[in-house]
Amino acid sequence: MPTSETLPHARHYINGQWHDSGSRGESRSPATNELLGTFADGGAQEAKSAVAAARRAFVSTEWSRDRHRRAAALLELADRLENRKEELIVLLARENGKILSEAALEVEATIPKLRYYAALAVTDYGRAAEVRSGMYSMTLREAAGVAGVIVPWNSPVNLSVRSFAPALAAGCTVVMKMPAQTGLVNGLLSEIVADTPSLYPGVFNVFTESGNAGAPELVTSSDVDVVSYTGSTAVGRVIMEQAAPTLKALSMELGGKTPMLVFDDADLDAAVPVLAKAITLFAGQFCMTGSRVLVQRGVADELRRRLIASLETVRVGPGNDPASEMGAMIDESNAQRVEQTVAAAADYATVLVRGKRDRALLGPSLIEVADVSAPIVQREVFGPVATFELFDSEADAVARANATEFGLAASVWTRDVDRPLRVGRELQAGTVWTNTWAMIHDQFEEGGFKQSGVGRLNGIRAIEEFQETKHLVHVAPRL
């Protein structure tokens, strides 16, 4: 039987070198509790060392001024990630708990993203004008400096790349704090980074921590110029407060409570499979989980019946089991938390489907609720749970959809060609899909309205999150 001495061990990667500092953490399968390996579990000291290395690399190398080297590094990263993608997919399914197809979706989406930002690294735009005779103005974009990237455990590969790729393309050096729940995945990603020859030592530093000592160092350090964080709204508020003394730039994608608006004229054959997947993808541990199904009254009975039947037959199992249709939650304590949330909702709402739990394996739940102020509507559950809410008119649907503090995404289901634009214009959400869900394109920005975040990732705007704009004024001598 394998022991911690014979299983894989992941280390930090700082200043171009491997570090085994900190304590030793264990990586276990969330579905079976099987020991998968161990990892170096860091904290404040690793964060400080990584920030110092990133600052030296930013100041002493040509990284911030050599766009062709940055493009080459991102292309190398893409190639090396593609070469090891199957290994990464299997490990992600085992350690994170998501099913193999979802792990593949996550990993494969990162490869074109890296290549997209390689292209943007050598693409620039700005303005120049002779504002009056002999006086010229121009704008230049410069790297902000050191970027701190704080990565969540739910999609550690994709969400790390989504932040570090534009940061590197912009010319920043990077310190990335990875979550302990995916310590071995972090180690494999670090191996890919270490195998990228165009990265100077110190340009890209990665450490893992289970506690909360290293991440605050990135937020409060005067040597970190911008922080990119993906996670909960509650933690986002703390980060904003802690970053205030240094007035550093923040890019944060935070919580969501995605409303899925299903109108009477929607194609239910097309909608139901997508709605079910929107609830169960990544076991509901996704910022854009379709956690609110808003249905027009005329089609409510039919949709309710179909959605109940679909959710009740979802096969929940280990992520690396090909028969599983939904994987485990990240750990048993989170599964218990969600189970208790559903139980509490039964006091004021109707539980249509109650997911059964076996350790971290938790089936999906559907809860019908009328009161839009109810806790199950207002709070992000971050698990495979959705509410079922009725509406009568477009205005009613929009009012209900906008009735939370969140505004990350929404989906509109209808055959009416004009309704999506009419309704979408009124929805307070950073992304609105029509007759689909979770379609994300590298070249188009995503982010949240209201308390779902600040800034944008993906698209050209993502690079701007890691840049400063400099205005140069030149007065030419008279002839």
C-alpha positions as CSV (number, residue, x, y, z in Angstrom):
1,M,0.0,0.0,0.0
2,P,1.5,3.4,-1.0
3,T,2.7,5.6,1.9
4,S,3.5,9.3,2.1
5,E,7.1,8.4,1.4
6,T,6.3,6.7,-1.9
7,L,3.6,9.0,-3.2
8,P,4.1,12.3,-5.1
9,H,5.3,15.3,-3.2
10,A,4.7,18.9,-4.5
11,R,7.0,21.8,-3.7
12,H,6.9,25.6,-4.1
13,Y,8.6,27.2,-7.1
14,I,10.3,30.5,-6.1
15,N,13.0,32.5,-7.9
16,G,13.5,29.7,-10.4
17,Q,14.2,27.1,-7.7
18,W,12.3,24.4,-5.8
19,H,11.5,25.0,-2.1
20,D,10.2,22.4,0.4
21,S,9.7,24.9,3.2
22,G,6.8,25.2,5.6
23,S,4.8,22.2,6.9
24,R,3.8,19.1,5.0
25,G,0.2,18.8,3.9
26,E,-1.6,15.7,2.7
27,S,-3.6,15.5,-0.5
28,R,-6.6,13.2,-0.3
29,S,-9.4,12.3,-2.7
30,P,-12.5,14.1,-1.7
31,A,-14.6,11.2,-2.9
32,T,-12.8,8.3,-1.2
33,N,-10.4,10.0,1.3
34,E,-7.6,8.0,-0.4
35,L,-4.1,9.5,0.2
36,L,-2.9,10.8,-3.1
37,G,0.4,12.5,-2.1
38,T,1.9,15.3,0.0
39,F,2.8,19.0,-0.6
40,A,4.9,21.7,0.9
41,D,2.4,23.9,2.8
42,G,3.7,27.5,3.0
43,G,2.7,30.8,4.4
44,A,4.0,34.3,5.1
45,Q,7.7,33.5,4.6
46,E,7.1,31.9,1.2
47,A,5.0,34.8,0.1
48,K,7.7,37.3,1.2
49,S,10.4,35.4,-0.6
50,A,8.3,35.2,-3.7
51,V,7.5,38.9,-3.7
52,A,11.2,39.8,-3.2
53,A,12.1,37.5,-6.2
54,A,9.4,39.0,-8.4
55,R,10.4,42.6,-7.5
56,R,14.1,41.8,-8.4
57,A,13.0,40.2,-11.7
58,F,10.8,43.2,-12.6
59,V,13.6,45.7,-11.8
60,S,16.7,43.8,-13.0
61,T,15.5,42.0,-16.2
62,E,14.1,43.0,-19.5
63,W,10.9,41.1,-18.9
64,S,8.6,44.2,-18.7
65,R,10.2,45.7,-21.9
66,D,10.6,42.6,-24.1
67,R,7.2,41.8,-25.5
68,H,8.6,39.2,-27.8
69,R,10.1,37.2,-25.0
70,R,6.8,37.4,-23.1
71,A,5.0,36.1,-26.1
72,A,7.5,33.3,-26.5
73,A,7.1,32.3,-22.8
74,L,3.3,32.2,-23.1
75,L,3.5,30.0,-26.2
76,E,6.0,27.7,-24.5
77,L,3.6,27.4,-21.5
78,A,0.8,26.5,-23.8
79,D,2.8,23.8,-25.6
80,R,4.0,22.3,-22.3
81,L,0.6,22.3,-20.8
82,E,-0.8,20.7,-23.9
83,N,1.9,18.0,-23.7
84,R,0.9,17.1,-20.1
85,K,-2.8,17.8,-20.3
86,E,-3.9,14.2,-19.9
87,E,-1.8,13.8,-16.8
88,L,-3.2,17.1,-15.5
89,I,-6.8,16.1,-16.3
90,V,-6.6,12.8,-14.4
91,L,-4.9,14.4,-11.4
92,L,-7.5,17.2,-11.3
93,A,-10.4,14.8,-11.3
94,R,-8.8,12.7,-8.5
95,E,-7.8,15.6,-6.3
96,N,-10.5,18.2,-7.0
97,G,-13.3,15.7,-7.3
98,K,-14.8,16.9,-10.6
99,I,-15.6,14.3,-13.3
100,L,-13.2,13.6,-16.1
101,S,-15.1,15.5,-18.7
102,E,-15.3,18.6,-16.6
103,A,-11.6,18.3,-15.7
104,A,-10.9,18.1,-19.4
105,L,-13.1,21.1,-20.1
106,E,-11.1,23.1,-17.5
107,V,-7.6,22.1,-18.7
108,E,-8.2,22.3,-22.4
109,A,-9.8,25.8,-22.1
110,T,-6.5,27.1,-20.8
111,I,-4.3,26.3,-23.8
112,P,-5.9,28.7,-26.3
113,K,-6.1,31.3,-23.5
114,L,-2.3,31.3,-23.2
115,R,-1.9,31.6,-26.9
116,Y,-4.4,34.4,-27.1
117,Y,-2.4,36.4,-24.5
118,A,0.8,35.6,-26.3
119,A,-0.7,37.3,-29.3
120,L,-1.8,40.3,-27.3
121,A,1.7,40.6,-25.8
122,V,2.9,41.8,-29.2
123,T,-0.2,43.8,-29.9
124,D,-0.5,47.4,-28.7
125,Y,-2.7,50.4,-29.2
126,G,-2.8,53.9,-27.9
127,R,-3.3,57.5,-29.0
128,A,-1.0,60.2,-30.4
129,A,-1.8,63.7,-31.6
130,E,-0.2,67.0,-32.4
131,V,-2.3,69.0,-29.9
132,R,-1.0,72.3,-31.0
133,S,1.8,73.4,-33.3
134,G,5.0,71.6,-32.3
135,M,3.4,69.9,-29.2
136,Y,2.8,66.2,-29.3
137,S,1.1,63.9,-26.9
138,M,1.0,60.1,-26.8
139,T,0.0,57.4,-24.4
140,L,2.1,54.3,-23.6
141,R,1.0,51.3,-21.6
142,E,3.5,50.0,-19.1
143,A,3.4,47.0,-16.8
144,A,2.1,47.8,-13.3
145,G,4.9,45.9,-11.6
146,V,4.5,42.8,-9.4
147,A,1.1,41.0,-9.6
148,G,-0.2,38.9,-6.8
149,V,-2.6,36.2,-8.0
150,I,-4.8,34.4,-5.4
151,V,-6.3,31.2,-6.9
152,P,-9.5,29.4,-5.7
153,W,-9.7,25.6,-5.4
154,N,-12.8,25.1,-7.6
155,S,-11.0,25.5,-11.0
156,P,-7.3,26.0,-10.1
157,V,-5.9,25.5,-13.6
158,N,-8.3,27.6,-15.6
159,L,-8.7,30.4,-13.0
160,S,-4.9,30.7,-12.4
161,V,-4.2,31.0,-16.2
162,R,-7.1,33.5,-16.5
163,S,-5.1,35.8,-14.2
164,F,-1.5,35.1,-14.7
165,A,-1.6,35.0,-18.6
166,P,-2.7,38.6,-19.0
167,A,-0.4,39.6,-16.1
168,L,2.6,38.1,-17.9
169,A,1.5,39.4,-21.3
170,A,1.3,42.9,-19.8
171,G,4.9,42.7,-18.5
172,C,4.3,42.1,-14.8
173,T,6.1,39.5,-12.8
174,V,3.9,37.2,-10.8
175,V,3.5,35.7,-7.3
176,M,0.7,33.1,-7.3
177,K,-0.8,31.7,-4.2
178,M,-2.4,28.3,-4.9
179,P,-5.0,26.5,-2.7
180,A,-4.0,23.5,-0.5
181,Q,-7.0,21.5,-1.6
182,T,-5.2,21.0,-5.0
183,G,-1.6,20.7,-3.8
184,L,-0.6,18.1,-6.3
185,V,-2.2,19.9,-9.2
186,N,-0.4,23.0,-8.1
187,G,2.9,21.1,-8.2
188,L,2.3,19.8,-11.7
189,L,1.4,23.3,-12.9
190,S,4.6,24.5,-11.2
191,E,6.6,21.9,-13.1
192,I,5.2,23.2,-16.4
193,V,6.3,26.7,-15.3
194,A,9.8,25.5,-14.4
195,D,10.1,23.9,-17.8
196,T,9.5,27.2,-19.7
197,P,12.9,28.5,-20.8
198,S,11.8,32.1,-21.7
199,L,10.8,32.8,-18.1
200,Y,13.6,34.6,-16.2
201,P,14.1,33.3,-12.6
202,G,11.7,35.2,-10.4
203,V,9.3,36.2,-13.1
204,F,6.8,33.5,-12.1
205,N,6.7,32.3,-8.6
206,V,4.2,29.8,-7.1
207,F,3.5,28.7,-3.5
208,T,0.8,26.7,-1.9
209,E,-0.8,27.3,1.5
210,S,-3.7,25.9,3.5
211,G,-3.8,28.7,6.0
212,N,-4.2,32.5,5.6
213,A,-0.8,34.0,6.2
214,G,0.7,34.2,2.7
215,A,-2.3,35.6,0.8
216,P,-2.6,38.7,3.1
217,E,1.1,39.4,2.5
218,L,0.3,39.8,-1.2
219,V,-2.6,42.1,-0.4
220,T,-0.7,44.3,2.1
221,S,2.8,44.4,0.6
222,S,4.0,47.7,-0.8
223,D,6.1,45.6,-3.3
224,V,2.9,44.1,-4.9
225,D,1.3,46.6,-7.3
226,V,-1.9,44.7,-8.3
227,V,-3.8,41.8,-6.9
228,S,-6.0,39.5,-8.9
229,Y,-8.4,37.4,-6.8
230,T,-11.2,35.0,-7.6
231,G,-13.4,33.9,-4.7
232,S,-16.2,34.9,-2.4
233,T,-17.7,38.3,-2.0
234,A,-17.0,38.2,1.7
235,V,-13.3,37.7,1.2
236,G,-13.3,40.3,-1.6
237,R,-14.5,42.9,0.9
238,V,-11.6,42.0,3.3
239,I,-9.1,42.2,0.5
240,M,-10.4,45.6,-0.5
241,E,-10.0,46.8,3.0
242,Q,-6.5,45.4,3.5
243,A,-5.4,46.8,0.1
244,A,-6.5,50.3,1.0
245,P,-3.3,51.6,2.7
246,T,-1.2,50.9,-0.4
247,L,-4.0,51.9,-2.8
248,K,-3.0,49.0,-5.1
249,A,-5.1,48.0,-8.1
250,L,-7.5,45.2,-7.6
251,S,-9.1,42.8,-10.1
252,M,-11.7,40.6,-8.4
253,E,-14.3,38.2,-9.6
254,L,-16.4,37.4,-6.7
255,G,-19.6,35.5,-5.8
256,G,-22.6,34.9,-8.1
257,K,-26.2,33.8,-7.9
258,T,-27.0,33.3,-11.6
259,P,-30.7,33.6,-12.6
260,M,-31.8,31.4,-15.4
261,L,-35.0,33.1,-16.9
262,V,-37.2,30.6,-18.7
263,F,-40.1,32.2,-20.5
264,D,-43.3,30.5,-21.7
265,D,-42.1,30.2,-25.2
266,A,-38.8,28.6,-24.4
267,D,-37.7,25.3,-26.0
268,L,-37.8,23.1,-22.9
269,D,-36.2,20.2,-24.8
270,A,-33.1,22.4,-25.2
271,A,-33.4,24.1,-21.9
272,V,-33.8,21.3,-19.4
273,P,-30.4,19.5,-20.0
274,V,-28.6,22.8,-19.8
275,L,-30.4,23.9,-16.6
276,A,-29.5,20.6,-15.0
277,K,-25.9,20.9,-16.0
278,A,-25.8,24.5,-14.7
279,I,-26.8,23.2,-11.3
280,T,-24.4,20.2,-11.2
281,L,-21.3,21.3,-13.1
282,F,-18.3,21.1,-10.7
283,A,-20.8,19.9,-8.1
284,G,-22.3,23.4,-8.1
285,Q,-18.9,24.9,-7.0
286,F,-18.8,27.4,-9.7
287,C,-19.2,31.2,-9.6
288,M,-21.7,31.0,-12.5
289,T,-23.7,28.0,-11.2
290,G,-27.3,28.3,-12.4
291,S,-28.5,28.6,-8.8
292,R,-31.8,30.3,-9.6
293,V,-34.3,28.9,-12.1
294,L,-36.9,31.6,-12.7
295,V,-39.8,30.3,-14.8
296,Q,-42.8,32.0,-16.2
297,R,-46.0,30.6,-14.7
298,G,-47.5,29.2,-17.9
299,V,-44.7,26.6,-18.3
300,A,-43.8,26.1,-14.7
301,D,-45.6,22.8,-14.1
302,E,-43.9,21.2,-17.1
303,L,-40.5,22.5,-16.3
304,R,-40.8,21.6,-12.7
305,R,-41.6,18.0,-13.6
306,R,-38.8,17.7,-16.1
307,L,-36.2,19.3,-13.9
308,I,-37.1,17.1,-10.9
309,A,-36.8,14.0,-13.1
310,S,-33.5,15.1,-14.5
311,L,-31.9,16.0,-11.1
312,E,-33.1,12.8,-9.3
313,T,-31.3,10.6,-11.8
314,V,-27.9,12.3,-11.7
315,R,-25.2,9.7,-10.9
316,V,-22.9,11.1,-8.3
317,G,-19.5,9.4,-7.8
318,P,-15.7,9.8,-7.8
319,G,-14.4,12.2,-10.5
320,N,-12.2,9.6,-12.1
321,D,-15.0,7.1,-12.5
322,P,-16.3,7.3,-16.1
323,A,-19.8,6.4,-14.9
324,S,-20.1,9.5,-12.7
325,E,-22.2,12.4,-14.0
326,M,-21.4,14.7,-11.0
327,G,-18.3,14.5,-8.8
328,A,-17.7,15.1,-5.2
329,M,-17.6,18.4,-3.4
330,I,-14.2,19.6,-2.4
331,D,-14.5,18.0,1.1
332,E,-16.9,16.4,3.5
333,S,-17.3,19.6,5.6
334,N,-18.5,21.6,2.6
335,A,-20.9,18.8,1.7
336,Q,-22.3,18.9,5.2
337,R,-22.6,22.6,5.1
338,V,-24.7,22.5,1.9
339,E,-26.8,19.6,3.3
340,Q,-27.6,21.8,6.3
341,T,-28.4,24.7,4.1
342,V,-31.0,22.6,2.3
343,A,-32.4,21.4,5.6
344,A,-32.8,24.9,6.9
345,A,-34.5,26.0,3.7
346,A,-37.2,23.4,4.3
347,D,-38.6,25.6,7.1
348,Y,-39.7,28.3,4.7
349,A,-39.7,26.7,1.2
350,T,-40.6,23.5,-0.6
351,V,-37.8,21.0,-1.2
352,L,-38.6,19.4,-4.6
353,V,-35.4,17.4,-4.7
354,R,-33.2,16.7,-1.7
355,G,-29.7,15.5,-2.5
356,K,-28.5,12.5,-0.6
357,R,-25.0,12.6,0.9
358,D,-22.2,10.0,1.3
359,R,-19.2,11.8,2.8
360,A,-18.3,14.5,0.2
361,L,-20.6,13.0,-2.5
362,L,-23.8,15.0,-2.4
363,G,-26.6,14.8,-4.9
364,P,-28.3,18.0,-6.4
365,S,-31.2,19.7,-4.7
366,L,-34.0,21.9,-6.0
367,I,-36.0,24.2,-3.8
368,E,-39.2,26.0,-4.7
369,V,-39.5,29.4,-3.0
370,A,-41.8,32.4,-3.4
371,D,-40.1,35.0,-1.2
372,V,-37.2,36.6,-3.0
373,S,-35.8,37.8,0.3
374,A,-35.4,34.2,1.6
375,P,-31.8,33.2,2.6
376,I,-31.7,30.4,0.0
377,V,-32.2,33.1,-2.7
378,Q,-30.0,35.8,-1.3
379,R,-26.9,33.8,-0.2
380,E,-24.4,32.0,-2.5
381,V,-24.6,28.3,-1.6
382,F,-21.6,27.1,-3.6
383,G,-23.0,23.6,-4.0
384,P,-25.4,21.7,-6.3
385,V,-28.5,23.6,-5.1
386,A,-30.9,25.7,-7.1
387,T,-34.1,27.6,-6.3
388,F,-37.2,27.3,-8.4
389,E,-39.1,30.7,-8.6
390,L,-42.1,31.7,-10.6
391,F,-42.7,35.0,-12.4
392,D,-45.6,36.4,-14.5
393,S,-44.2,39.1,-16.8
394,E,-40.8,40.4,-18.2
395,A,-40.8,43.2,-15.6
396,D,-41.5,40.7,-12.8
397,A,-38.7,38.4,-14.1
398,V,-36.2,41.3,-14.2
399,A,-37.1,42.5,-10.8
400,R,-36.7,39.1,-9.3
401,A,-33.4,38.4,-11.2
402,N,-31.9,41.7,-9.9
403,A,-33.1,41.3,-6.3
404,T,-29.7,40.1,-4.9
405,E,-26.4,41.8,-4.2
406,F,-24.8,39.6,-7.0
407,G,-24.5,40.4,-10.7
408,L,-22.1,38.1,-12.3
409,A,-24.1,36.4,-15.0
410,A,-27.7,35.5,-16.2
411,S,-29.3,33.4,-18.8
412,V,-32.5,34.1,-20.9
413,W,-34.5,31.2,-22.5
414,T,-37.0,32.2,-25.2
415,R,-37.9,31.9,-28.9
416,D,-38.7,35.6,-29.1
417,V,-36.0,37.3,-31.1
418,D,-36.3,40.7,-29.4
419,R,-36.9,39.6,-25.8
420,P,-33.2,38.7,-25.0
421,L,-32.0,42.2,-26.0
422,R,-34.9,43.9,-24.2
423,V,-34.5,41.8,-21.0
424,G,-30.8,41.6,-21.2
425,R,-30.5,45.3,-21.2
426,E,-32.3,45.5,-17.9
427,L,-30.5,42.6,-16.1
428,Q,-27.7,43.8,-13.7
429,A,-25.2,41.2,-14.8
430,G,-21.7,41.2,-16.4
431,T,-22.7,38.4,-18.8
432,V,-26.1,37.5,-20.2
433,W,-26.6,34.4,-22.4
434,T,-29.5,33.6,-24.6
435,N,-30.7,30.0,-24.9
436,T,-27.4,28.8,-23.5
437,W,-25.2,29.0,-20.4
438,A,-21.5,29.3,-19.4
439,M,-20.3,30.1,-22.9
440,I,-17.0,32.0,-22.3
441,H,-14.7,33.3,-25.0
442,D,-11.2,34.4,-24.4
443,Q,-11.5,37.5,-26.5
444,F,-14.5,38.8,-24.7
445,E,-14.4,40.2,-21.1
446,E,-16.2,38.7,-18.2
447,G,-16.8,40.0,-14.7
448,G,-19.4,41.1,-12.2
449,F,-21.8,44.0,-11.6
450,K,-22.7,45.0,-8.1
451,Q,-20.9,42.9,-5.4
452,S,-19.8,40.2,-7.9
453,G,-16.5,41.9,-8.4
454,V,-14.4,44.8,-9.8
455,G,-12.5,44.8,-13.0
456,R,-12.6,42.4,-15.9
457,L,-10.7,39.3,-17.0
458,N,-10.5,37.8,-20.5
459,G,-10.4,40.0,-23.6
460,I,-8.2,43.1,-24.0
461,R,-9.4,44.6,-20.8
462,A,-7.7,41.8,-18.8
463,I,-4.3,43.1,-19.8
464,E,-5.3,46.6,-18.8
465,E,-5.9,45.4,-15.3
466,F,-2.1,44.8,-15.0
467,Q,-0.9,48.0,-16.7
468,E,-0.5,51.7,-16.1
469,T,-1.1,54.3,-18.8
470,K,1.6,57.0,-19.2
471,H,1.0,60.3,-21.0
472,L,4.1,61.6,-22.7
473,V,4.1,65.3,-23.9
474,H,6.9,66.4,-26.3
475,V,7.5,69.9,-27.4
476,A,9.6,70.1,-30.6
477,P,12.2,72.9,-30.9
478,R,11.4,75.6,-33.5
479,L,13.3,75.4,-36.7
